[in-house]
Amino acid sequence: MTTNAEIAERGKKVLVPNYAPQPISIVRGEGCWLFDAEGRRYLDLMGGIATATLGHAHPKLRAALEAQAALLWHVSNLFTTEPQIRLAERLTACCFAEAIFFCNSGAEANEAALKLARKWHRDQGEDRFEIIAFENAFHGRTLFTVSATGTPAYWKGFEPMVPGIYHAKYNDLESVEALTSPRTAAILVEPIQGEGGIRTPDRGFLAGLRRLADQNGCLLLFDEVQTGMGRTGTMFAHQQEGVVPDVMTLAKALGGGIPIGAMCTTRKLASALVPGTHASTFGGNPLACAVAAAVVDELLEGGVLDHAKAMGERLGDGLDAIAAALGPDKVLASRGRGLLRGLALVKPVAGIVDACRARGLLVISAGGNVLRMAPPLVIAPEEIDHGLAILREVIAELG
Ligand SMILES: Cc1ncc(COP(=O)(O)O)c(C=O)c1O
């Protein structure tokens, strides 16, 4: 048997050391369970960082992938391919968007949104190029998106950052207003800050951003890379707020584990991206789009969205109960919506993540002291209860 340590050693010799992987190597997944190289199994409450929408090796996604694999893998956007249109039809049917640009990741989707904002205003003859983003936001690792990311630690060594990007305080409309100017091209915001610690918007905050954007004449961009596709109880998080953005970006859960990103916008704004202005070789790849279309079908027609809403409430209630039972000496807050949840702890969470893994439970951190949970949306009630029992035990001991 190859051990976890042997695989890790091989990786150290040939991979760029930009990750610090946990000391297990996952070789197989089934539903909400993952299995390491030594045959140990783990309940997956992190879902590949909010990505394994329907769990691992879902039969309908496998069928969609295998059917498309037998037909066509890749021809580029020099040709029209039907799976891309199929997916765009499904996405436009369930939100404000009328036109979709496909790419391969969340960073690329945000890059496209930011470029669209600048291009749209330039086409109107306006000199608007500034972006207002938020402290603690996370938007990706390309130079433009990492510049928009509101955590200076991610900029270190890569300066100078893209100019004209300012960071307001999340949930503070006055700080946004203070940064608006006739040069503002867009406000970019996560409807719930994920990496930044599962911070939810105060009532009226997103509506206030819409108002400020309209008053200023700039665009409102919602980064739903982590919150989209049923993660927070509705198909898209902004649909709980009664606010419609000009652009929404998706990735992660859209493909259920296959790499894909999307920038979703109105037909009017999309008109700024004429042929030659923006592109991606792999964007809209038939394999990725066929799988993502099956993800959307399963969410809407397979009843997964309704199930996820109920499971989100169960997980949230369970985490609230842990916070109440262990008290403010250990747990500062239980936050989040649907199946995107966080427990803010008093101590840094790294030791707790390790202890949970040792007991067969996978969770991750968000910021230094928040334990994040973003399990597959198909998680069963007894799996949630199993995870909560381990968490409670570990936090009581080490928190
Ligand atoms: C809100 C948000 N936007 C963008 C990204 C970047 O996505 P990717 O890693 O696919 O480039 C992430 C990744 O965690 C994210 O959470």
The ligand as a Gaussian input file, in Angstrom:
#p B3LYP/6-31G(d) Opt

LIG

0 1
 C      -15.709000      34.774000      -3.363000
 C      -14.595000      34.190000      -4.165000
 N      -14.257000      34.768000      -5.331000
 C      -13.271000      34.285000      -6.100000
 C      -12.547000      33.179000      -5.715000
 C      -11.440000      32.671000      -6.587000
 O      -11.838000      31.506000      -7.211000
 P      -10.746000      30.544000      -7.916000
 O       -9.918000      29.980000      -6.825000
 O      -11.605000      29.525000      -8.635000
 O       -9.988000      31.401000      -8.858000
 C      -12.860000      32.540000      -4.513000
 C      -12.082000      31.373000      -4.067000
 O      -12.079000      30.990000      -2.927000
 C      -13.907000      33.058000      -3.720000
 O      -14.240000      32.496000      -2.547000

